[in-house]
C-alpha cells in the first residue's frame, strides 16, 4: 500500500489523502448517527436572534449548510471525484474545478435529502387549540347555558378525541347532533355552538 501511495503524483496523493480521510470521518459519523450519538455543529456567523425562525427552510438562509458534516461531505465528493477522474482529465486546474463542483453537488444533495427527511417528521401530539373551528359530534348531551358539561368527539389529524364541552346556548344540545368548536376553555374543556 505504501509503495502504491509513493508512486502517485503529488495531485493524486492530495486527492487520495482527502478521499481516504473524508471517507473515514464519514463512516465514523454514520456509525455514531446510527447509535444515536451523531451531532453536528453549525459555524456561527454572529449573535443569534432569539426571535428568528429556527427552521432553516423558514429562515430562508443558509442555516445548517456551513457545518462540519457538510465539510466532510464536500471533501468526500471532492476527493473521490479527483481520484476517479485523474486519468480522464489531464489538466490539473480543470480536474480541481470539476472535483470542486462535484464536492459542492455532494453538499447540495445531502442538504436537500436532509430537508426532505425533516418534512417527513411529524409532531403527532394533540393540542386542544387544534380543535378550534372544527365540527364535533355530540357524544353526551350538553346542558344549556353552561349549567353542566357534555362530551363531544372531534377529529384532529386523523385521530378522534373525546373532550368535555359546554355551550352558551339557552337550550341543551342533544346527543347525536353536530356542533362547531368555538373556544378552548382550558386543557380539557371546549365551548361549542
LINBEL-V613946 format. One record per residue. N is the residue number from 1. RES is the residue in one small letter. SS is DSSP state (H for helix, E for strand, L for the rest). PHI is phi in radians with two decimals (* if undefined). BURIAL is 1 if it has 24 or more other ideal C-beta (glycine too) atoms within 12 Angstrom, else 0. Layout:
BEGIN
<<N:RES:SS:PHI:BURIAL> <N:RES:SS:PHI:BURIAL>>
END
This chain:
BEGIN
<<1:x:L:*:0> <2:x:H:-1.15:0> <3:x:H:-1.11:0> <4:x:H:-1.05:0> <5:x:H:-1.16:0> <6:x:H:-1.22:0> <7:x:L:-1.41:0> <8:x:L:-1.37:0> <9:x:L:-1.32:0> <10:x:H:-0.97:0> <11:x:H:-1.17:1> <12:x:H:-1.13:1> <13:x:H:-1.05:0> <14:x:H:-1.05:1> <15:x:H:-1.11:1> <16:x:H:-1.11:1> <17:x:H:-1.10:0> <18:x:H:-1.08:1> <19:x:H:-1.09:1> <20:x:H:-1.18:0> <21:x:H:-1.13:0> <22:x:H:-1.11:1> <23:x:H:-1.13:0> <24:x:H:-1.07:0> <25:x:H:-1.13:1> <26:x:H:-1.05:1> <27:x:H:-1.12:0> <28:x:H:-1.10:0> <29:x:H:-1.06:1> <30:x:H:-1.10:0> <31:x:H:-1.11:0> <32:x:H:-1.10:0> <33:x:H:-1.15:0> <34:x:H:-1.16:0> <35:x:L:-1.65:0> <36:x:L:1.58:0> <37:x:L:-1.89:0> <38:x:L:-1.30:0> <39:x:L:-2.28:0> <40:x:L:-2.46:0> <41:x:L:-2.08:0> <42:x:E:-1.43:0> <43:x:L:-1.37:0> <44:x:L:-1.47:0> <45:x:L:-1.76:0> <46:x:L:2.62:0> <47:x:L:-1.15:0> <48:x:L:-1.39:0> <49:x:L:-1.56:0> <50:x:L:-1.17:0> <51:x:L:-1.61:0> <52:x:L:-1.30:0> <53:x:L:-1.06:0> <54:x:L:-1.57:0> <55:x:L:-1.40:0> <56:x:H:-1.10:0> <57:x:H:-1.30:0> <58:x:H:-1.30:0> <59:x:H:-1.21:0> <60:x:L:1.30:0> <61:x:L:-1.90:0> <62:x:L:-1.80:0> <63:x:L:-0.95:1> <64:x:L:1.59:1> <65:x:L:-1.42:1> <66:x:L:-1.61:0> <67:x:E:-2.40:1> <68:x:H:-1.11:0> <69:x:H:-1.06:1> <70:x:H:-1.29:1> <71:x:H:-1.12:1> <72:x:H:-1.11:1> <73:x:H:-1.06:1> <74:x:H:-1.08:1> <75:x:H:-1.13:1> <76:x:H:-1.08:1> <77:x:H:-1.15:1> <78:x:H:-1.10:1> <79:x:H:-1.14:1> <80:x:H:-1.24:1> <81:x:H:-1.12:1> <82:x:H:-1.10:1> <83:x:H:-1.12:1> <84:x:H:-1.31:0> <85:x:H:-1.76:1> <86:x:L:-1.02:1> <87:x:L:-1.39:0> <88:x:L:-1.58:0> <89:x:L:-1.95:0> <90:x:L:-1.57:0> <91:x:L:-1.61:0> <92:x:H:-1.03:0> <93:x:H:-1.15:0> <94:x:H:-1.23:0> <95:x:H:-1.07:1> <96:x:H:-1.17:0> <97:x:H:-1.13:0> <98:x:H:-1.14:1> <99:x:H:-1.10:1> <100:x:H:-1.08:1> <101:x:H:-1.10:0> <102:x:H:-1.18:1> <103:x:H:-1.06:1> <104:x:H:-1.11:1> <105:x:H:-1.14:0> <106:x:H:-1.06:1> <107:x:H:-1.06:1> <108:x:H:-1.05:0> <109:x:H:-1.11:0> <110:x:H:-1.19:1> <111:x:H:-1.13:1> <112:x:H:-1.11:0> <113:x:H:-1.12:0> <114:x:H:-1.12:1> <115:x:H:-1.12:0> <116:x:H:-1.14:0> <117:x:H:-1.15:0> <118:x:H:-1.17:0> <119:x:H:-1.16:0> <120:x:H:-1.32:0> <121:x:L:-1.23:0> <122:x:L:-2.46:0> <123:x:L:-1.48:0> <124:x:L:-1.56:0> <125:x:L:-1.25:0> <126:x:L:-1.52:0> <127:x:L:-2.12:0> <128:x:H:-1.09:1> <129:x:H:-1.15:0> <130:x:H:-1.23:0> <131:x:H:-1.50:1> <132:x:L:-1.01:0> <133:x:L:1.43:0> <134:x:L:-1.48:1> <135:x:E:-1.50:0> <136:x:E:-2.26:1> <137:x:E:-1.61:1> <138:x:E:-1.41:1> <139:x:E:-1.51:1> <140:x:E:-2.20:0> <141:x:L:-0.85:1> <142:x:E:-1.94:1> <143:x:L:-1.07:1> <144:x:H:-1.21:0> <145:x:H:0.83:0> <146:x:H:0.98:0> <147:x:L:-1.47:0> <148:x:L:3.11:0> <149:x:L:-1.92:1> <150:x:E:-2.05:1> <151:x:E:-2.28:1> <152:x:E:-2.07:1> <153:x:E:-1.95:1> <154:x:E:-2.27:1> <155:x:E:-1.69:0> <156:x:E:-2.32:1> <157:x:L:0.94:0> <158:x:L:1.42:0> <159:x:E:-2.13:0> <160:x:E:-1.63:0> <161:x:E:-2.11:1> <162:x:E:-1.72:0> <163:x:E:-2.35:1> <164:x:E:-1.09:1> <165:x:E:-2.52:1> <166:x:E:-2.25:1> <167:x:E:-2.40:1> <168:x:L:-1.64:0> <169:x:L:-1.09:1> <170:x:L:-1.33:0> <171:x:L:-2.19:0> <172:x:L:-1.19:1> <173:x:E:-1.86:1> <174:x:L:-1.30:0> <175:x:L:-1.05:0> <176:x:L:1.67:0> <177:x:L:-1.52:1> <178:x:E:-2.11:0> <179:x:E:-2.32:1> <180:x:E:-1.98:1> <181:x:E:-1.30:1> <182:x:E:-1.68:0> <183:x:E:-2.78:0> <184:x:E:-1.67:1> <185:x:L:-1.81:0> <186:x:L:2.42:0> <187:x:L:-1.42:0> <188:x:L:-2.45:0> <189:x:E:-2.55:1> <190:x:E:-2.05:1> <191:x:E:-1.74:1> <192:x:E:-2.14:1> <193:x:L:-2.56:1>>
END
